[in-house]
Amino acid sequence: MTPAGNVTRVPDNVAAKPKQPGFEDTLAELEALVARMEAGSLPLDEALRSFERGVQLTRECQASLQAAQQRVQMLTELRGGAALQDFTTAAAEPGAATEP
């Protein structure tokens, strides 16, 4: 309640929206899960649940990477219509010639 006796209400879309973990958090969880599974000491049921969770985490990571790639592509295209090129180690080195 506010000092005037009114109830302050948080909009439903703000209160009901849980914060999604970021790419780094999701990847860290996936790496920890893989380490536990590689140890080989999980019972079968827990290993299956862990595998299912790993698949879900992998998909979330892939979706995050795809979204980031799309953002980079959009930003690159907005900056004067520059053409995207595959990254190569030689092209990243100073003074290296690029292939047509």
Buried (B, 14 or more C-beta within 10 A) or exposed (E): EEEEEEEEEEEEEEEEEEEEBEBEEBBEBBEEBBEBBEEEEBEEEEBEEBEEBBEEBBEBBEEBEEEEEEEEEEEEEEEEEEEEEEEEEEEEEEEEEEEE
